[in-house]
Amino acid sequence: MIVILILIGSVIFIIHTNDHEECELKTEINYGKNEEKIVSEIHICKEKYNL
């Protein structure tokens, strides 16, 4: 019974701490050799550790 409670508590802790609130998406627009538009999104996260 205690193992199940620890497992449920661990899952709730991981979901709560892995919220990415301090992260942002940066969009970069570049142009290729044939003037085609290349759009890329970069995930920038300021959190030092992430579960």
N, C-alpha and C positions, 0 to 999 in steps of 0.2 A: 504494500500500500504506500509506503513512504517513497519507494522508488518511482512510482507513478506521479506522486506529488512533486518530487524533484524534477522529473522529466517535464511536466507541464510548466513548472516555474522557470525552467531553463529555456523552453520554447518561447514563453511570454517575454522573458528578459531579452533574448536575441531579437525578437521582432520589434520590441520597443527601442532598443539601442541602435538598430540598423535602419533609421528613418531617413537618412540623407537630408536633414533639414539645412545643413550648412553647405550643401553642394549646389552647383549651378551648371547649366548647359551653355556653352559658348559656340556660336555659329560662325564659321569661317567660310568666306566665299573667295574662291580662286578661279583663275581662267587658264585653260589648257592651251596647247600649241595651236589648235584650230579655233580658238576663241570660244570653246565650249565652257559653260559655267559649271564649276565643281563646288558643291556645297558639302561641308563636313561639320558634324557636331562633335564637340569635345566635352567630356564629362570632367569637370573640375571640382574636386572635393577637398575641403579644408580640414576635414577630420583626420587626425593622425592615425587612428586605428579604426577599423571597420570590421564588424563580424559578418 
